[in-house]
Amino acid sequence: VSIGFEQALVARARDGDAAAFDEIVVAHRDRVFALACFSLRDRHAAAEVAHEAFVRLFRSLDTLRGEARLGTWLHRVTLNLCHDVFRERQRQMTRVPIERAERLPASAERADPETMALARASDAAVREAVAKLPAPLREVIGLRFGAELSYAEIAATLQWPLGTVCTRLQRAMKLLEQELTTPS
Amino acid sequence: MSTHPDVDLVLHAGGELPDDRRAALLAHLETCAACRAELAFLRAGEERLRSISVAISAEQGDALATGRIRAGAAMPASPALRRRAFFAAAAGLAVGASGGAGLTWRLTSAAPAATASTPGASGPVFMLLIQELVSERLALAPDALRDRSRAMGDWMARLRQEGRFAGGQRLRDEAGRLVSRAGVDDRAGRVDAGELLSGFFLIRASGYDEATAIAATCPIVSFGGRVAVRQVA
C-alpha cells in the first residue's frame, strides 16, 4: 500500500467514511493481532489489545498527520498496550532480566540447528518462552514474526538503530534457545 | 568487543543484507566456522518463529470485526469528530459542508454499523430511499439547512435507540449514470435541477405500515423531500 493511498484512506475515514476505516482495519488487523499474540501469549488478551489499538486509531484520526506510516503508528500503540497488560501480570511472571541478555556474548553457545530446542519445541512452548523474554526482546520478536516487519521497519517502529534491532533479535533467539533447553 | 559481523549475519539470515555488504560477509564466512554455525542457528530460528501460527480465530475475529471496533470507538470520539458529528453522531449521521449545496448529512464511522444486538431490532428490513428536489434544497437558507441536519440527526438517534437502524449511506450530489439497453446515459453533470436520490437508510420494522409510519417522520419529508419505502427481499 503506497503512503499516498494510505493517507487518502485516513483522510476519508477522518471525514466519516466508515468503509475507509474498515479498509484500514482489514489491512492491518492480522499483523496487529499477531504482534499482540507474540507479546502476550494469550490470544484472548491479544484480541482485546488489537481491538483497543484500532479504537485508539479511530479516536486519533484527527491528529494523524502522516509523518509515520499507519502500520508503524499501530504497532507502537499495540506494543504500548501490551506493556500495560504485561505490567499487570509482571509479579506473576518468571522473567529473564535484560542484563542477562545483554551479557550474553554475541556468538557464544552455538547450537546445531538440527538439534536446537527452538526448532523442536511446540508452538505453545515457544510462545511461553517468548512471553518470558525482557520487553525489548519480546517486542523485536513480535514485530519481526507477528507483524512481519523488515529490520528497517522495526527500527523505525521502535526508534532504535538498525544494529540494535539485529543484535537484540540475535539475543532473543539465544535466550529462547536457552529457555527451551533448560528443563522446567 | 566481538570481531564477528553479527549485525550483517542477522540481516543475511533474514534476507535483508544490502548487496554492497554481501561479498564481504561471504568472504568472512569462508574462513569463520563460528559465524557459519551462527548463521545456521539464526536461519533455523527465523524459520521456526515464522512458522508459529497466530491466525485470527473466529472467537478473536469477533473482537476484531470492523463494526465492533467502530462501535467501541463511538463513545467517546475524538473532540474534532465529536464536534463534526455534534448533531448526529449517535445516529450515524454527521454534519458537514458540501460544495454549493450547503449542509448535508453523511454516515459517520463513529456509529456502529448495525444494531442487530439492540433490543427491539427485529422484523424485516426496509430500505428508505431519500429523494430530494435539488432546487428546493438549494433554496434553503443556511439556518434551515442546519435545522434540517440537526433534525435528521435526532431522527436517526431515535431509530438507533429503538434498535431499528440497520445501516445507511449518503450518496454523492450527482445524478450518476443510467444504464439501459439503449446504452449509458451519463447524467453526472445534471444535478442542478430535478430530483436527486441523495441517500438511503435500512431500518427494521414489523411491516410496511410501520415502515411507512417511520418514513413519514423523516425530517426530509417536512423539508420537501420524498421517501420511498421498499422491503428488502
Interface residues (C-beta under 8 A of the other chain):
Chain A: A13 R14 D15 G16 D17 A18 A20 F21 D22 V25 V26 R29 D30 F33 A34 C37 F38 R43 H44 A46 A47 E48 A50 H51 E52 F54 V55 F58 R59 S60 L61 D62 T63 P105 A106 S107 R110 A111 D112 P113 M116 L118 A119 D123 V126 R127 I141 R144 F145 G146 S150 Y151 A152 L162 G163 C166 T167 L169 Q170 M173 L176 E177
Chain B: S2 H4 D6 V7 L9 V10 L11 G14 E16 A34 C35 A37 E38 A40 F41 L42 R43 A44 G45 E47 R48 L49 R50 I52 S53 V54 A55 I56 S57 E59 Q60 A63 L64 T66 R68 I69 R70 G72 A73 P76 A77 S78 P79 A80 L81 R84 A85 A94 G96 R106 L107 T108 S109 A110 A111 A113
